[in-house]
Amino acid sequence: MPVPEKTRLRREALARRDAETGRDARSRVIVERVLNLPPYEAAGLISVFVGVGREVDSLPLIESALA
């Protein structure tokens, strides 16, 4: 894919994401789903990104893992 097209597609995808509402509610649902996954419950080690901007708020997941 040519770079200009990739840049355009990325901008469009980010604009759609930024236009969405309900980040907090969606983040809670995602965190609850992860916390209840058997592989997560059995994991001895996990890797989590810290969401920025309009991304999923992963801090509750991180806090739960550290508790």
Residue pairs with C-beta under 8 A, 6 or more apart in sequence:
1 9
17 54
17 55
18 53
18 54
20 26
20 54
23 54
23 56
23 57
24 57
26 56
27 51
27 56
27 57
27 58
27 60
28 60
30 56
31 57
31 58
31 60
31 61
31 64
34 40
34 61
35 41
35 61
35 64
40 46
46 65
48 58
48 61
48 62
48 65
49 55
49 58
50 58
50 59
50 62
51 57
51 58
51 59
